Amino acid sequence: MNYNRNFISTIEDFYRIKFKFKKRIDEQGNIIIITVAEWKDEISLKKAKEIVKDEYERINFNPAEMMTRLNVKMDRGTFGEIINY
């Protein structure tokens, strides 16, 4: 997480990551962690995903293999601003 967070912070149009990770433990004892990254717009997010994919290839990192090995499950989502809240 630290490598990824530090790398993402160097990408153009990245606004911020909330460095206070939020966590809870569910009823089965699983640790649930959430982080939020903000991007200028959807185009910037798509570009960032490609940049991160290229970086992972450059450093020979396979996130799917790591998550399988560590039994990590990820649920990603994209959210927009709530206007006039």
Secondary structure, DSSP 8 states (H G I E B T S, - for coil): -HHHHHHHTTSTTEEEE-SS-EEEE-TTS-EEEE--EEESSHHHHHHHHHHHHHHHHHTT--HHHHHHHHT-----------TT-
